Amino acid sequence: MSVKKYSPDSKTEDLAMPIKFSKSKIIETKKNKLAQKKSVNTMEDDVAKLITQKNQPRGIVTKSDLESDAEMQRKLTEVYTDVDGEIPDLTRLEKTERPLWKTILYSLIGIFSVLLVVAIIGFLVFSKLENNNFTNERINLKIETPITMVSGQESLYTITITNKEKVNLYNLELELFYPDNFEYINALPSASGDKKNKWSLSALNVGESKKIELKGQMIGAIKSTQTFKGVLNFKPANLNANFKQEAIVDVVISGSVLILTINGPEKTLANQESEYILKYENLSDQDYTDLQIVVDFPESFVFASAEPSASKEVNNIWELKELKAKASGEIKIKGNYASAKTGGNMNFVARTLLNYNGDYYPQNEETFITEVIKDQLSLQLIINGSAEDQAISFGDLLVYTLHFKNTGEENLENIQIKANLNSQILNWDTLKDENQGVREKNSIIWTGRHIPKLLKLGANEEGDISWQVRVNDASSVGDYNIDKFSVESFVEAKATQSGKLSGESSVTTKTIVNSVNSDLGIVAAARYYSEEDVPLGLGPIEPKVGEASTYNIYLELSNNLHDVENIEVKAKLPNNVSWVNRENHDVGDLVYNAATSEVSWRIANLKHSAGSVVASFNVSINPSANDRGRILILLSGISLSAKDSNTGTTVSKEIKAITTSFNDPILGKINGIVQ
């Protein structure tokens, strides 16, 4: 490419010389041209513009014009020539290589820019879609129960359904599952279904809440947990599917409309009478039927009486057929703690039970604590060496011993002791009492006048009282109308006690029962003739040496008063006596054991009204010369044993041996001396 040479006027520089351009100037010019927003003229355009300006007709050319043209020519030369002063070929640009790390960096920036744009667009799109999306996490089903649940009381329950979703809900069906003993009264809106536990709602709009107010009554055990459950089924507006929500609430029954209170002594002596008053009341406006009041007596409590009386079977359950609304009542119970081995707190517990659908539910339970103080006076009664019940027989002697002691740390004063011997079979004429107590009917009383220790008994001081009395013979009581053939004995004492709980102390021993065994009797004898004058024996009636004599042994049992069982009569034949196989008996089994020479008569049972039963058998004897002048034994070791069905004790008797000397029903007295 070339530029046309032209000659300026004088004093101007020669422009016809070759134009040299700086390469650095060209690069700088390129950068400046790229930064411009408008189109840039090429070198040809600038030269053409310069020629045009030069060729334009001008008037008078001044020196300044020539200097201006020279300056322009100089600037163009600097811009458009390279280092060598030559004008480069600008139709072909020289391509510069970019570093690899820049290429990667620019690529990553481009990719991330695209992803960022896509993410922003997606967020905007999906946020808009989410505004109408159903999650089933913003449907709230809430069951509100009373803070305090009272059995038998009407209560209000609130069920709230709230829609916090972005869509409406349709065809809502709510079903409540009540506890077993829940009774529906009413609801707003009303419930449907056989159990009155279903509600239907056509729609529930976005942000809307609906409430159901339910009134009901719960009957349950105190402190029991009752569970309410709700199930809500519905259909969202934007989905063709059914969804559900559930709610479960547990509530504890903490009280009842049936209340019970106990009043009693806070402190008492063990043998002092204590009274407890139980008051019950129905606080509701509803009548109740079939209630029970049950009392758990302390282990050492001795029940005495109650008003009104307890049920016939037990002494700690009172049945209330009906308790009207606002009605009340009370029960008075009396007793003592005489059986307490030690003092301390005793828990007197009572509860009310309500029958509902065949089951009894505890409505309340109350406990009253009484501090029992053990009496200082200790008594122990012993009869015939025993402090327990034992059987006796007609004619027995009863020996009594009473031991008394002050077990406290304070003195006991003005002690009175009374022994009670309740019986119709005692022979009071046989009473022996060294202390000369005062007898009053079936009792004996001792005071300080009879025993000086009873005026004042010091700490740990003790003493004894003894007496005895005999039981009448069976023959003596036969003419009397006797209800009980027993002796029931107990001792009671009173004393003035001081200390932690002062006052009159009363102590009673347990009752010892001595029942009379059945009057089971036995008669055993030898005979030669029967009462009908029939010979039962053989040989000499009076035994003779060298001659055999046969005698009949007669056994008779009689019984009255009680039935007896397991009766057995046993006896043994001496060596010189032989068994003759001729026996007879009314009942039982009569057996002779030849190996042991024993006779046994066994009877399973014998009624007290059976009368007499008899057994008999024959024995034979042949005296030797050594037996001359002697009375020989025919049967020895005769014993009777049986069990009294009433007293449970064993009745036993022994009688003397049967010899050749006996009383015959016909012949009378037989000497029985061997001749």
Secondary structure, 3 states (H helix, E strand, C coil): CCCCCCCCCCCCCCCCCCCCCCHHHHHHHHHHHHHCCCCCCCHHHHHHHHHHHHHCCCCCCCHHHHHHHHHHHHHHHHHHCCCCCCCCCCCCCCCCCCCHHHHHHHHHHHHHHHHHHHHHHHHHHHHHHHCCCCCCCCEEEEEECCCCEEECCEEEEEEEEEECCCCCEEEEEEEEECCCCEEEEEEECCCECCCCCEEEEEEECCCCEEEEEEEEEECCCCCCEEEEEEEEEEEECCCCCCEEEEEEEEEEEEEECEEEEEECCCEEECCCCEEEEEEEEECCCCCEEEEEEEEECCCCCEEEEEECCCCCCCCCEEEEEEECCCCEEEEEEEEECCCCCCCEEEEEEEEEEEEECCEEEEEEEEEEEEEEECCCEEEEEEECCECCCCCECCCCEEEEEEEEEECCCCCEEEEEEEEEEEECCEEEEEEEECCCCEEECCEEEECCCCCHHHCEECCCCEEEEEEEEEECCHHHHCCCCCCCCEEEEEEEEEEEECCCCCEEEEEECCCEEEEECCCCEEEEEEECECCCCCECCECCCCCCCCCCEEEEEEEEEECCCCCEEEEEEEEECCCCEEEEEEEEECCCEEEEECCCCEEEEEEEEECCCCCCEEEEEEEEECCCHHHCCCECEEEEEEEEEEEECCCCCEEEEEECCEECCEEECCCEEECCECC
